Amino acid sequence: MKEKIHPKYMTTKVTCGCGNSFLTRSTVPELKVDICNACHPFYTGKLKYVDTAGRIEKFQRKFAATGYSSLKRGKKAAAATETGTAET
């Protein structure tokens, strides 16, 4: 390896948004992450929505009153309207 061109490899403290922290090694002294192994749904088995922009609430408000129109129709009626023909 050439001298004086590589970054220093040091012990790094990683802090998660849930409050969990652990030590690892990296080229930066401190890292802050949103999701770690202590709060990620894959590792915990619990369903958790990470919604920073309010998209889930916006979606729920949009479809709360009307619902899904395709679910209210029957399969034959939905297929007929898509093809442009209606069974009578």
Buried (B, 14 or more C-beta within 10 A) or exposed (E): EEEEEEEEEEEBEBBBEBEBBEEEEBEEEEEEEEBBEEBBEEEEEEEEEEEEEEEEEEEEEEEEEEEEEEEEEEEEEBEBEEEEEEEE
